[in-house]
Amino acid sequence: MKSFTLPSYAKLNLALRVVARRPDGFHELVTLFERIDLHDDVSFAPAKEGAFSMVCDDKRVPCDERNLIWKVASVLVKGEKVHKGAKIVIKKRIPVAAGLAGGSSNAAAALQGLNKLWDLRLSQAKLLSYARMIGSDVAFFLYDVPFAIGTGRGEMIKPLAVKAALWHFLVVPQAPLLTKDVYEHFAVSAQSFTNTGSDVNIILRSLEKNDPSGVGAGLFNDLEAPILVLKPHLGKLKARVLRHDTLGVSFSGSGPSVFAVMASEKEAQHLKKIFSRTYRQVFVVKTK
């Protein structure tokens, strides 16, 4: 098997509703995922039997047991009784600890890449079962769809047959947040849980009509409150973005990424030019 490279895309959460606290300590969610064209490249090459290694061009990314790719390899070796080796190289573009699911996306790419490299011939259903073991957002990236509803911990995926395409302005401040810390503060500060995902359907109807204005008006994220408890200054960033000509602004996932739905690429590029004077990680992205 020759070496090859797979793209590993980021996601945004157009909606994120926390429905309940689960007996296992996680939270029950209803979320609307959007795959965007910001991506890492994950390359796979054969190695001698039993040898596994990974490298990344971003020093903030651990290349050992802490990385979900390493977990993917370990699970496949054990579950499929694999004796082959692999070398994985990550070219990082998705900001780290930003609420964009870069680690989960890399894990999904690893499931697909190692399945091919090691000639495991695992079915989609089997890959999904492994994805749900590895992390909450991993399963979404195994579906070749731009939009999906996630329930459970986010690992139960309903692909959406939606043709909409959105433009976004995205800014990632130097204020990394760990998902577990955000949820810990949510559990402490939340007074009650919302019992419905009906407001997710409002955004979905706008997507079905390819109506960016409706999508922007409906954005919400229940994790915004704990994000602002941990990083209060991010409220000023969101407010600053809102002062510009956007269709709606929200945090993605557990933050700190702030994104806006834009009417056009031109307006998104204009906003990028303004915010690039202050922030290093500023992007114009679209639905992938």
CORCORRA-V322626 format. One record per helix or strand of 3 or more residues. SS is the DSSP state (h for helix, s for strand). FROM is the first residue (numbers start at 1). LEN is the number of residues. If there is no record, write none. Layout:
ss=(SS	SS)
from=(FROM	FROM)
len=(LEN	LEN)
This chain:
ss=(s	s	s	h	s	h	h	h	s	s	s	h	h	h	h	h	s	s	h	s)
from=(4	27	52	68	85	102	124	138	147	156	167	179	198	212	224	234	248	258	265	282)
len=(18	21	5	13	7	16	11	5	6	4	5	11	11	7	7	9	4	5	11	6)
